[in-house]
Amino acid sequence: MTNSNHEKIVILDFGGQYTHLIARRVRECGVYSSIEHPENFKPDETTAGIIFSGSPKSVTDESMTAVAFDINEINVPLLGICYGHQLIARLAGGTVESHLFREYGSTDLEITETAQLFNGMDKNQRVWMSHGDSVSQMPDDYIVTASSSTTPVCAFRHKTKNIFGVQFHPEVSHTLNGQQIISNFVNLCNEKKNWHVESFSESLINQIREQSTGKKLLLFVSGGVDSLVALALCAKAVGAERLIALHIDNGLMRYKESESVMKFLNELGLANALIVDASEKFLSRLKGIIEPEQKRKIIGAAFVEVMNEFLAEHGHEAKDWLLVQGTIYPDTIESGGTQFSGAIKTHHNRVPEIEQMIADGRVIEPLKELYKDEVRKLGYLLKLPPALVDRRPFPGPGLAIRVLATNQNEPAYNPIELPEDLFDSNEYKAAILNIKSVGVQGDDRTYKHPMLLWNRTGFETDWQTVKSIARSAINQIPDINRVIWSPMPIPDILTIRPLSVTNQPLELLRIVDHIVQQKTAEISDIWQLPVVVLPLFDDAGNQCFVLRPIVSADAMTADVYEMQSDLLLNIISSLREIAGVGYIFYDITTKPPATIEWE
């Protein structure tokens, strides 16, 4: 898919969560882009422009990652994004400082110069932030071109050269006019728009043929669009007779999930579509496991073990087979799969056992450079059923990461003093829970507490207010990375009790999740809707759940879906009729600072 004859825009990868997304946005402008390591890259005659990515690191650290060239001597346009913005400022002689106030999620921007990078744009823009450091003193020969109420230097440019910095992320879909900013930069690079990906599916099919080299392929089919698209590509590449589609029922699937997966595989006419019931193996190893990363690694290792057992039982030599995975790019980047990226969470297809197989040349991943929306486009091109292509994503580790485990017996929260300016205490009450969830803040993993917010009286859905409270709370309280909300009053007495991944909470979660998915199935704006069971109980011993409806395009960023009051009330009322179901909370946190899944 590369073409060395084209001049290119180079993205220097400092480990940001969105580096690959920047490259993709540039290619969408019709210009070839490549990702390089900053410590090794020097511009040459093929370089038309350079972009510095974000990073989980801080430019205030002594170990900051710099570049192998002088930015003052380059003669091509340069754009710095987030960490890259701060790095340019520091390399040019400015000052960057860490602040107590952090910005995550949506921010209103005021542009003071609508030219060059902001050409053709209104002065007021909605952008997406994820940073703790900020430029506090501008370097000489640079001027500020945009600011927000909390960050005076949101964008800058050199007075005479095409060098720019933006504190926000124009590459993510939640920066509303971000693609125009990228396009404006590409135009400054004087590039001809002559790079196009043609016959994309055919190139992937040919790639699978070349990688398989006459071997047979075994593919794990979960039922999600990623594995199904990978399956369709493999079937075209090597033929059904050299392919086994293996669905593993690990006891962590949704309501009647395995049954529906096998029905679809049979409808495709695959003679080698098989199912293995390994639920006892998975559940026995997960019992009592608390830490999210340990859960994920146990599940990934068990998948490999089941595969090897399956091949041995059917008289197959492992050396004659390659494993095909529906790995997509967010799986790799969130697992810390590039040189400088932080590990947010280990995906089941990136555990050490899989990494060793990859190193041994035993794994094919045809979708590893793609995002979810690109996989869906490919699914349509391959004429897969729309109901499957548009299906809401479901994580590889299944419901295991939606059961928030603990071995503690304690109050749900301890008294803690919250900032007085967060909310009107006559209308809302809040507490920080004694449980933790995974987040992504400043391109790095966090494992912090959620804050519980609830209405003091009556049922209410004031989305603007509660989302504003959530954003302010996370920016001001260092110990939290997520806010959940109850639209109705809850008692002061909630308790945390021991909980692990066993049949009892899984069965209850399946029922709750099934009802929620059914009642929201027609809402196309909801990209994904995880339902999480908490180790949190009311005074009658009923268990609390969290709904996590989000709006996204590629899972790299996500906003909160604002559900209509009557539907939310209907869902809550229906769920509370189920024996054992207590309070229903609503996750009102964007990504960042919270990951889509809780673990």
C-alpha positions in Angstrom: 0.0 0.0 0.0 3.1 2.2 0.0 4.3 4.2 -2.9 7.8 5.5 -2.7 7.4 7.5 -5.9 5.0 9.9 -4.2 6.3 12.7 -2.0 5.0 12.1 1.5 4.0 13.8 4.7 5.8 12.2 7.6 4.2 11.7 11.0 6.8 11.3 13.8 5.4 8.9 16.4 6.0 10.0 20.0 3.6 7.3 21.2 0.3 9.1 21.0 -3.0 7.2 20.9 -3.9 8.9 17.6 -0.7 8.7 15.6 -2.0 6.3 13.1 -5.2 8.3 12.9 -3.2 11.4 11.8 -1.7 9.3 9.0 -5.1 8.2 7.9 -6.5 11.7 7.9 -3.6 12.9 5.7 -4.3 10.0 3.2 -7.9 11.0 3.1 -6.7 14.3 1.6 -5.1 12.3 -1.3 -1.5 12.5 0.0 0.7 9.6 1.0 1.8 9.5 4.6 4.2 7.4 6.6 4.9 7.0 10.3 8.5 7.2 11.5 10.4 7.1 14.8 11.5 10.6 15.8 15.0 9.6 17.0 16.0 8.3 13.6 14.1 10.4 11.0 15.7 13.3 9.1 13.8 15.0 6.3 15.0 14.3 2.7 13.9 15.2 -0.8 10.8 13.0 -0.5 9.5 14.8 2.6 6.8 17.3 1.8 5.7 18.0 5.4 6.2 16.8 8.9 3.7 16.3 11.8 4.7 15.7 15.4 2.2 13.4 17.2 0.9 13.4 20.7 2.5 11.3 23.5 1.9 9.9 26.9 5.2 11.6 28.0 5.7 15.2 29.1 8.1 17.6 27.5 9.0 18.8 31.0 10.7 15.4 31.7 14.4 15.2 31.3 13.8 12.0 29.3 11.6 13.8 26.8 11.8 12.4 23.3 13.2 14.9 20.9 14.0 14.8 17.2 17.1 14.2 15.1 17.0 17.5 13.2 16.8 21.3 13.9 13.3 22.5 13.4 14.7 26.0 12.6 16.5 24.6 9.5 13.8 22.6 7.8 12.2 24.1 4.7 8.9 22.1 4.7 5.8 22.8 6.7 5.7 21.4 10.3 2.7 20.8 12.5 2.8 19.8 16.2 -0.3 18.2 17.8 -0.7 18.2 21.6 2.7 16.9 22.8 4.1 17.9 19.4 2.7 21.4 19.9 4.5 21.6 23.3 7.7 20.1 21.8 7.9 22.8 19.1 7.4 25.5 21.7 10.2 24.1 23.9 12.6 23.4 21.0 12.0 27.0 19.8 12.8 28.5 23.3 9.4 28.7 24.8 8.2 27.3 28.2 5.9 24.4 28.9 4.5 23.7 32.4 2.4 21.1 34.1 -0.8 22.5 35.6 -3.2 21.2 38.2 -6.0 22.0 35.8 -6.2 19.5 33.0 -8.4 19.4 29.9 -10.1 16.2 28.6 -12.9 16.1 26.1 -14.8 18.8 24.3 -13.5 22.4 24.5 -14.7 25.7 22.9 -11.9 27.4 21.0 -11.6 31.0 19.9 -9.5 31.5 16.8 -7.8 34.9 16.6 -6.4 34.4 13.1 -8.5 32.6 10.4 -5.7 32.1 7.9 -3.3 29.4 6.9 -4.1 26.5 9.3 -7.5 27.9 10.1 -8.3 29.1 6.6 -12.0 29.3 5.8 -13.1 28.5 9.4 -15.3 30.4 11.8 -13.6 32.0 14.8 -15.5 29.8 17.3 -14.8 26.1 17.1 -15.5 22.9 19.1 -12.3 20.8 19.6 -11.2 17.8 21.5 -8.5 18.0 24.3 -6.4 15.5 26.2 -3.6 17.2 28.1 -2.1 18.2 31.4 0.8 20.3 30.2 0.4 23.7 28.5 2.6 26.3 26.8 3.0 29.0 29.4 5.5 31.3 27.5 5.7 31.7 23.8 9.0 31.4 22.0 10.3 34.4 20.1 9.1 34.8 16.5 5.8 32.9 17.3 2.3 34.2 17.7 -0.8 32.8 19.3 -3.6 32.0 16.9 -6.2 30.3 19.1 -7.1 30.1 22.8 -9.7 28.7 25.2 -11.1 29.9 28.5 -8.6 27.7 30.3 -5.7 27.4 27.9 -4.3 30.7 26.6 -2.1 29.0 23.9 -4.3 26.5 22.1 -2.6 27.2 18.8 0.4 29.2 17.4 2.4 29.7 14.3 5.8 31.0 13.4 5.7 34.6 12.1 7.4 33.8 8.8 7.8 30.0 8.4 5.1 27.4 8.0 5.5 26.0 11.5 2.4 25.4 13.5 1.2 24.0 16.8 -2.2 23.0 18.1 -2.9 21.8 21.7 -6.0 20.0 20.7 -6.5 16.9 18.4 -7.7 17.8 14.9 -7.4 14.2 13.8 -10.2 12.9 16.0 -13.8 13.0 14.8 -15.0 15.0 17.8 -13.0 18.0 16.7 -15.8 19.1 14.4 -13.7 20.7 11.7 -10.5 18.9 12.4 -10.3 17.4 8.9 -10.4 20.9 7.4 -7.4 21.8 9.6 -5.5 18.7 8.4 -6.5 19.6 4.8 -5.3 23.2 5.2 -1.9 21.9 6.5 -1.7 19.4 3.6 -2.4 22.3 1.1 0.5 24.2 2.7 2.8 21.3 1.8 2.1 22.0 -1.9 1.3 18.4 -2.4 -0.5 17.0 -5.5 -3.5 15.0 -4.5 -2.5 11.9 -6.4 -2.4 9.1 -3.9 -5.4 6.7 -3.8 -6.0 3.2 -2.5 -7.5 1.2 -5.4 -8.9 -2.3 -5.1 -8.3 -2.2 -1.4 -10.0 -5.6 -0.7 -8.1 -7.2 -3.5 -4.8 -6.0 -2.1 -5.7 -7.5 1.3 -6.7 -10.8 -0.3 -3.4 -11.0 -2.2 -1.6 -10.2 1.0 -3.3 -13.1 2.8 -2.4 -15.5 -0.1 1.3 -14.4 0.1 1.4 -14.7 3.9 -0.3 -18.1 4.0 2.2 -19.7 1.7 0.2 -22.9 1.2 -0.6 -23.4 4.9 -4.1 -23.8 6.3 -5.8 -21.0 8.3 -7.6 -21.1 11.6 -9.7 -18.1 12.5 -11.3 -17.3 15.8 -14.8 -16.0 15.1 -16.4 -14.0 17.9 -19.4 -12.7 15.9 -18.2 -9.2 15.7 -17.6 -7.4 12.4 -13.8 -7.5 12.7 -13.6 -11.3 12.7 -16.3 -11.7 10.1 -14.6 -9.4 7.7 -11.3 -11.2 8.3 -13.1 -14.5 7.6 -14.7 -13.2 4.4 -11.2 -12.1 3.1 -9.6 -15.4 4.0 -12.4 -17.4 2.3 -11.7 -15.4 -0.9 -8.0 -15.7 -0.5 -7.4 -19.4 0.1 -10.8 -21.1 -0.3 -13.1 -22.6 2.3 -11.3 -26.0 2.2 -8.1 -24.4 3.7 -10.0 -22.5 6.4 -11.4 -23.4 9.8 -13.7 -20.9 11.4 -13.6 -21.7 15.1 -16.0 -20.1 17.6 -15.0 -20.6 21.2 -17.8 -20.4 23.8 -15.9 -19.1 26.7 -18.8 -18.6 29.0 -18.4 -14.8 28.6 -20.7 -14.3 25.6 -23.9 -12.2 25.5 -27.4 -13.6 25.5 -27.6 -16.5 23.0 -24.5 -15.1 21.3 -22.8 -18.4 20.4 -26.1 -19.7 18.9 -26.4 -16.7 16.6 -22.8 -16.8 15.5 -23.0 -20.5 14.5 -26.3 -19.8 12.6 -24.6 -17.1 10.6 -21.5 -19.3 9.8 -23.8 -22.1 8.7 -25.7 -19.7 6.4 -22.4 -18.8 4.8 -22.1 -22.4 3.8 -18.7 -23.0 5.6 -18.2 -26.7 6.0 -15.4 -26.1 8.5 -17.4 -23.8 10.9 -17.0 -25.3 14.4 -17.8 -24.4 18.0 -15.8 -25.4 21.1 -17.4 -25.1 24.6 -14.5 -24.0 26.8 -16.6 -22.1 29.3 -15.4 -24.2 32.3 -11.7 -23.6 31.4 -12.2 -19.8 31.2 -14.4 -19.3 34.2 -12.3 -21.5 36.5 -9.3 -19.4 35.7 -11.1 -16.1 36.2 -12.7 -16.9 39.5 -11.3 -14.5 42.2 -9.3 -12.5 39.7 -9.6 -8.8 40.4 -7.1 -6.8 38.4 -8.3 -6.0 34.8 -5.0 -6.6 33.1 -4.7 -10.0 34.7 -8.2 -10.9 33.5 -7.3 -9.9 29.9 -4.0 -11.9 29.9 -5.7 -15.0 31.3 -8.4 -14.8 28.6 -5.9 -14.3 25.8 -3.7 -17.2 27.0 -6.7 -19.5 27.3 -7.7 -18.8 23.7 -4.3 -19.9 22.5 -4.5 -23.0 24.7 -7.9 -23.9 23.3 -6.6 -23.5 19.8 -3.6 -25.8 20.4 -5.9 -28.4 22.1 -8.3 -28.3 19.2 -5.6 -28.8 16.6 -4.1 -31.7 18.6 -7.5 -33.4 19.1 -8.2 -33.3 15.4 -4.8 -34.7 14.4 -3.4 -31.4 13.0 0.2 -30.4 13.3 0.5 -26.8 14.6 3.3 -26.0 12.1 0.8 -26.6 9.2 -1.5 -23.9 10.4 -1.6 -20.1 10.8 -3.8 -18.2 13.2 -5.9 -15.4 11.6 -7.0 -12.6 13.9 -9.4 -9.8 13.3 -7.1 -7.4 15.1 -7.7 -3.7 14.3 -5.4 -0.7 14.9 -7.0 0.4 18.2 -6.2 -3.0 19.7 -2.5 -2.5 18.9 -2.2 1.1 20.0 -4.1 0.6 23.3 -1.9 -2.4 24.1 1.2 -0.2 23.9 2.1 -1.7 20.5 4.3 1.1 19.2 7.8 2.2 20.4 6.7 5.1 22.6 3.0 4.4 23.2 1.6 3.7 26.7 -0.3 0.5 27.4 -3.9 1.4 28.1 -5.2 -2.1 28.3 -3.9 -5.4 26.9 -6.2 -6.7 24.3 -6.8 -10.5 24.2 -5.1 -10.6 20.8 -2.0 -8.9 22.2 -1.1 -11.1 25.1 2.5 -12.5 25.3 1.5 -15.9 23.9 0.1 -14.2 20.8 3.1 -11.9 20.5 5.3 -14.9 20.5 3.3 -16.5 17.7 3.5 -13.2 15.7 7.3 -13.2 16.2 7.4 -16.8 15.0 5.5 -15.9 11.8 2.4 -17.9 12.8 -0.2 -15.1 12.7 -2.0 -13.2 9.9 -3.8 -10.0 10.8 -5.2 -8.5 7.6 -7.1 -5.7 9.4 -4.4 -4.5 11.7 -3.9 -1.1 10.0 -7.6 -0.3 10.0 -10.1 1.4 12.3 -13.6 0.1 13.0 -15.4 2.4 10.5 -12.9 1.3 7.8 -13.6 -2.4 8.6 -17.3 -1.7 8.2 -16.8 -0.1 4.8 -14.8 -3.2 3.8 -17.6 -5.4 5.1 -20.1 -3.6 2.8 -17.6 -4.0 -0.1 -17.5 -7.7 0.6 -21.4 -7.8 0.6 -21.7 -9.0 4.2 -25.2 -8.6 5.7 -25.7 -5.0 7.0 -27.1 -6.2 10.3 -23.8 -7.8 11.0 -21.6 -5.0 9.6 -23.4 -2.4 11.7 -23.6 -4.4 14.8 -22.4 -2.7 18.0 -18.9 -3.7 18.9 -18.3 -6.3 21.6 -14.9 -6.8 23.3 -12.8 -9.9 22.7 -12.6 -10.7 26.4 -16.4 -10.6 26.5 -18.4 -9.9 29.6 -15.4 -10.6 31.9 -14.3 -7.0 31.6 -17.9 -5.8 32.3 -17.9 -7.5 35.7 -16.0 -5.2 38.0 -14.5 -7.5 40.5 -13.3 -6.9 44.0 -12.5 -8.9 47.2 -13.4 -6.0 49.5 -16.3 -5.6 52.0 -16.6 -1.9 52.7 -18.8 1.2 52.4 -19.3 2.3 48.8 -17.6 5.6 49.6 -16.0 7.6 52.3 -16.7 11.2 53.1 -14.5 13.4 50.9 -14.4 17.1 50.4 -15.3 18.0 46.8 -14.7 21.4 45.1 -17.5 23.7 46.1 -17.9 25.1 42.6 -18.6 21.7 40.9 -22.4 21.7 41.3 -25.3 23.1 43.2 -25.5 21.0 46.4 -29.2 21.7 46.7 -29.8 19.8 43.4 -27.0 17.3 43.2 -25.0 15.1 45.6 -21.7 13.3 44.8 -19.2 10.9 46.2 -16.1 9.2 45.1 -16.5 5.4 45.0 -14.1 2.9 46.5 -13.7 1.0 43.2 -11.6 1.7 40.2 -11.8 1.7 36.4 -9.4 2.1 33.5 -9.0 5.5 31.7 -6.8 7.1 29.1 -5.5 10.6 30.1 -2.8 12.4 28.3 -2.2 9.4 26.0 -1.4 7.1 29.0 -3.3 4.6 31.1 -4.9 5.5 34.4 -6.6 3.3 37.0 -8.7 5.6 39.2 -12.0 6.0 41.0 -15.3 6.9 39.4 -17.3 9.7 41.0 -21.0 9.0 41.6 -23.3 11.9 41.0 -27.1 11.8 41.7 -30.1 14.0 41.8 -31.3 14.9 45.3 -35.0 14.8 44.4 -37.1 13.4 41.6 -36.1 12.0 38.2 -34.2 14.4 36.0 -32.1 14.4 32.8 -30.4 17.7 32.5 -27.7 16.6 30.1 -26.0 19.9 29.7 -25.6 20.3 33.5 -24.5 16.8 34.4 -22.0 16.6 31.5 -20.5 19.9 32.5 -20.2 18.6 36.1 -18.5 15.5 34.8 -15.9 17.4 32.8 -15.2 19.9 35.6 -14.9 17.1 38.2 -12.3 15.1 36.2 -10.3 18.1 35.3 -10.2 19.2 39.0 -10.0 16.0 41.0 -6.8 14.0 40.4 -8.1 10.8 41.9 -11.0 10.2 39.4 -11.1 9.4 35.6 -14.8 8.7 35.2 -18.2 10.1 36.4 -21.4 8.1 36.6 -24.8 9.5 37.3 -28.1 8.5 38.7 -31.1 10.5 37.4 -33.0 9.6 40.5 -32.2 9.9 44.2 -30.2 7.1 45.8 -29.7 6.2 49.5 -26.7 7.3 51.5 -26.0 3.7 52.3 -24.5 1.6 49.5 -22.0 -1.1 50.2 -19.2 -2.8 48.2 -19.2 -6.6 48.5 -16.8 -9.3 47.0 -17.5 -10.0 43.3 -15.7 -12.0 40.6 -16.3 -13.4 37.2 -18.6 -16.3 38.0 -21.9 -17.7 36.6 -24.2 -15.8 38.9 -23.3 -12.2 38.0 -22.7 -13.2 34.4 -26.3 -14.6 34.1 -27.8 -11.5 35.6 -25.6 -9.3 33.4 -26.8 -11.2 30.2 -30.4 -10.5 31.1 -29.8 -6.8 31.8 -27.7 -6.3 28.7 -30.2 -8.1 26.5 -33.0 -5.8 27.6 -30.9 -2.7 27.2 -29.7 -3.7 23.7 -33.3 -4.5 22.6 -34.7 -1.2 23.8 -32.0 0.8 22.1 -31.6 -1.3 19.0 -33.1 1.3 16.7 -30.9 4.2 17.9 -28.3 4.4 15.1 -26.4 7.2 16.9 -25.4 4.8 19.7 -22.1 3.3 18.4 -21.6 1.0 21.4 -23.5 0.4 24.7 -21.5 -1.6 27.3 -23.5 -2.6 30.4 -21.3 -3.0 33.5 -22.1 -4.9 36.7 -20.6 -3.2 39.8 -19.7 -4.8 43.2 -22.1 -2.2 44.6 -25.2 -3.2 46.5 -28.2 -1.4 48.0 -29.5 -2.1 51.5 -31.8 -4.9 50.1 -28.8 -6.7 48.6 -29.6 -5.8 45.0 -26.8 -5.2 42.6 -26.0 -1.9 40.8 -25.3 -1.6 37.1 -23.9 1.1 34.8 -25.1 1.9 31.2 -22.4 3.3 28.9 -24.0 4.5 25.6 -21.4 6.3 23.5 -21.2 8.1 20.2 -18.1 7.5 18.2 -16.7 6.8 14.7 -13.6 4.9 15.3 -13.4 4.1 19.1 -10.4 6.4 19.5 -12.6 9.1 20.9 -16.2 8.9 22.2 -18.9 11.3 23.4 -21.8 10.5 25.8 -25.1 9.7 24.1 -27.9 11.9 25.6 -30.8 9.4 26.0 -34.3 10.8 26.0 -35.8 10.9 29.4 -38.8 8.7 28.7 -36.7 6.0 27.2 -34.2 6.1 30.1 -37.0 5.9 32.6 -38.6 3.0 30.7 -35.3 1.1 30.7 -34.6 1.7 34.4 -38.2 0.7 35.3 -37.9 -2.5 33.3 -34.6 -3.5 34.7 -35.6 -2.9 38.3 -38.4 -5.4 37.9 -35.7 -8.1 37.6 -34.9 -9.9 40.8 -31.5 -8.9 42.1 -31.2 -5.7 40.1 -30.8 -2.5 42.1 -29.8 1.0 41.0 -29.0 1.8 37.4 -26.4 4.4 36.7 -25.4 6.2 33.5 -21.7 6.8 32.5 -21.4 10.5 31.5 -17.7 10.5 30.7 -16.1 11.1 27.3 -13.1 9.2 25.9 -10.7 10.6 26.9 -10.4 10.6 29.9 -12.3 7.3 30.3 -11.9 4.3 28.0 -15.1 3.0 26.5 -15.0 -0.3 28.4 -14.4 0.0 32.2 -11.6 -2.5 32.2 
